[in-house]
Structure formats: structure tokens, C-alpha cells
Amino acid sequence: MTAKEHKAFIDNIQQALEISVEKTLRRKAALGESVVYAHPDGTPYTLPATEALARYLTTKQ
């Protein structure tokens, strides 16, 4: 695999992951669910999916 092919492969994977995360957050938000994240020290916390989606879309731009 050439460097160019490798970059294209990685870009495709990254794009697929971004689509998957957004679809999951949208589905959870529509169902009124929460998502679990972790603080930098590893302690978990929950966040309403609507808020998580808003944050995700803001940072995505």
C-alpha cells in the first residue's frame, strides 16, 4: 500500500466513524437517551444526548 493509498484508507475510516457517531447521537437524542463520557482522569459521567449532539456538531465544524 502506497502512502497515498494509506492516507485515503485512513480518511475513509475517519469519515465513516464521524458519520457513525453523529447518527448514534441523533438516534439517542430522538429517543431522549443519555450518553456516557469520561473525564480526563477516567471517571465516567452522563450527558443528555441532545447536549452531546450539540457539542459534537459545534466541534465538528
CNS distance restraints for C-alpha pairs under 8 A (distance, minus, plus):
assign (resid   1 and name CA) (resid   5 and name CA) 5.95 0.50 0.50
assign (resid   1 and name CA) (resid   6 and name CA) 6.21 0.50 0.50
assign (resid   2 and name CA) (resid   6 and name CA) 6.07 0.50 0.50
assign (resid   3 and name CA) (resid   7 and name CA) 6.15 0.50 0.50
assign (resid   4 and name CA) (resid   8 and name CA) 6.29 0.50 0.50
assign (resid   5 and name CA) (resid   9 and name CA) 6.09 0.50 0.50
assign (resid   6 and name CA) (resid  10 and name CA) 6.19 0.50 0.50
assign (resid   7 and name CA) (resid  11 and name CA) 6.03 0.50 0.50
assign (resid   8 and name CA) (resid  12 and name CA) 6.17 0.50 0.50
assign (resid   9 and name CA) (resid  13 and name CA) 6.37 0.50 0.50
assign (resid  10 and name CA) (resid  14 and name CA) 6.14 0.50 0.50
assign (resid  11 and name CA) (resid  15 and name CA) 6.12 0.50 0.50
assign (resid  12 and name CA) (resid  16 and name CA) 6.16 0.50 0.50
assign (resid  13 and name CA) (resid  17 and name CA) 6.21 0.50 0.50
assign (resid  14 and name CA) (resid  18 and name CA) 6.24 0.50 0.50
assign (resid  15 and name CA) (resid  19 and name CA) 6.26 0.50 0.50
assign (resid  16 and name CA) (resid  20 and name CA) 6.13 0.50 0.50
assign (resid  17 and name CA) (resid  21 and name CA) 6.11 0.50 0.50
assign (resid  18 and name CA) (resid  22 and name CA) 6.21 0.50 0.50
assign (resid  19 and name CA) (resid  23 and name CA) 6.10 0.50 0.50
assign (resid  20 and name CA) (resid  24 and name CA) 6.08 0.50 0.50
assign (resid  21 and name CA) (resid  25 and name CA) 6.14 0.50 0.50
assign (resid  22 and name CA) (resid  26 and name CA) 6.07 0.50 0.50
assign (resid  22 and name CA) (resid  53 and name CA) 7.19 0.50 0.50
assign (resid  22 and name CA) (resid  56 and name CA) 7.75 0.50 0.50
assign (resid  23 and name CA) (resid  27 and name CA) 6.12 0.50 0.50
assign (resid  24 and name CA) (resid  28 and name CA) 6.14 0.50 0.50
assign (resid  25 and name CA) (resid  29 and name CA) 5.96 0.50 0.50
assign (resid  25 and name CA) (resid  49 and name CA) 5.88 0.50 0.50
assign (resid  25 and name CA) (resid  50 and name CA) 7.55 0.50 0.50
assign (resid  25 and name CA) (resid  52 and name CA) 7.17 0.50 0.50
assign (resid  25 and name CA) (resid  53 and name CA) 5.59 0.50 0.50
assign (resid  26 and name CA) (resid  30 and name CA) 6.14 0.50 0.50
assign (resid  26 and name CA) (resid  49 and name CA) 7.56 0.50 0.50
assign (resid  26 and name CA) (resid  50 and name CA) 7.67 0.50 0.50
assign (resid  26 and name CA) (resid  53 and name CA) 6.72 0.50 0.50
assign (resid  27 and name CA) (resid  31 and name CA) 6.33 0.50 0.50
assign (resid  28 and name CA) (resid  32 and name CA) 6.11 0.50 0.50
assign (resid  28 and name CA) (resid  33 and name CA) 5.03 0.50 0.50
assign (resid  28 and name CA) (resid  34 and name CA) 6.87 0.50 0.50
assign (resid  28 and name CA) (resid  35 and name CA) 7.85 0.50 0.50
assign (resid  28 and name CA) (resid  49 and name CA) 5.76 0.50 0.50
assign (resid  28 and name CA) (resid  50 and name CA) 7.88 0.50 0.50
assign (resid  29 and name CA) (resid  33 and name CA) 5.90 0.50 0.50
assign (resid  29 and name CA) (resid  34 and name CA) 7.57 0.50 0.50
assign (resid  29 and name CA) (resid  48 and name CA) 7.39 0.50 0.50
assign (resid  29 and name CA) (resid  49 and name CA) 4.64 0.50 0.50
assign (resid  29 and name CA) (resid  50 and name CA) 4.80 0.50 0.50
assign (resid  29 and name CA) (resid  53 and name CA) 7.48 0.50 0.50
assign (resid  32 and name CA) (resid  48 and name CA) 7.47 0.50 0.50
assign (resid  32 and name CA) (resid  49 and name CA) 7.04 0.50 0.50
assign (resid  32 and name CA) (resid  50 and name CA) 7.70 0.50 0.50
assign (resid  33 and name CA) (resid  48 and name CA) 6.31 0.50 0.50
assign (resid  33 and name CA) (resid  49 and name CA) 5.89 0.50 0.50
assign (resid  34 and name CA) (resid  46 and name CA) 6.25 0.50 0.50
assign (resid  34 and name CA) (resid  47 and name CA) 5.41 0.50 0.50
assign (resid  34 and name CA) (resid  48 and name CA) 4.20 0.50 0.50
assign (resid  34 and name CA) (resid  49 and name CA) 4.78 0.50 0.50
assign (resid  35 and name CA) (resid  46 and name CA) 5.53 0.50 0.50
assign (resid  35 and name CA) (resid  47 and name CA) 5.44 0.50 0.50
assign (resid  35 and name CA) (resid  48 and name CA) 6.26 0.50 0.50
assign (resid  35 and name CA) (resid  49 and name CA) 5.69 0.50 0.50
assign (resid  35 and name CA) (resid  52 and name CA) 7.51 0.50 0.50
assign (resid  36 and name CA) (resid  44 and name CA) 6.55 0.50 0.50
assign (resid  36 and name CA) (resid  45 and name CA) 5.66 0.50 0.50
assign (resid  36 and name CA) (resid  46 and name CA) 4.45 0.50 0.50
assign (resid  36 and name CA) (resid  47 and name CA) 6.41 0.50 0.50
assign (resid  37 and name CA) (resid  44 and name CA) 5.62 0.50 0.50
assign (resid  37 and name CA) (resid  45 and name CA) 5.50 0.50 0.50
assign (resid  37 and name CA) (resid  46 and name CA) 6.18 0.50 0.50
assign (resid  37 and name CA) (resid  47 and name CA) 7.52 0.50 0.50
assign (resid  38 and name CA) (resid  42 and name CA) 5.29 0.50 0.50
assign (resid  38 and name CA) (resid  43 and name CA) 5.36 0.50 0.50
assign (resid  38 and name CA) (resid  44 and name CA) 4.18 0.50 0.50
assign (resid  38 and name CA) (resid  45 and name CA) 5.90 0.50 0.50
assign (resid  39 and name CA) (resid  43 and name CA) 5.35 0.50 0.50
assign (resid  39 and name CA) (resid  44 and name CA) 6.20 0.50 0.50
assign (resid  39 and name CA) (resid  45 and name CA) 7.28 0.50 0.50
assign (resid  47 and name CA) (resid  51 and name CA) 6.76 0.50 0.50
assign (resid  47 and name CA) (resid  52 and name CA) 6.39 0.50 0.50
assign (resid  48 and name CA) (resid  52 and name CA) 6.33 0.50 0.50
assign (resid  49 and name CA) (resid  53 and name CA) 5.88 0.50 0.50
assign (resid  50 and name CA) (resid  54 and name CA) 6.26 0.50 0.50
assign (resid  51 and name CA) (resid  55 and name CA) 6.20 0.50 0.50
assign (resid  52 and name CA) (resid  56 and name CA) 6.03 0.50 0.50
assign (resid  53 and name CA) (resid  57 and name CA) 6.06 0.50 0.50
assign (resid  54 and name CA) (resid  58 and name CA) 6.17 0.50 0.50
assign (resid  55 and name CA) (resid  59 and name CA) 6.24 0.50 0.50
assign (resid  56 and name CA) (resid  60 and name CA) 5.95 0.50 0.50
assign (resid  57 and name CA) (resid  61 and name CA) 6.73 0.50 0.50
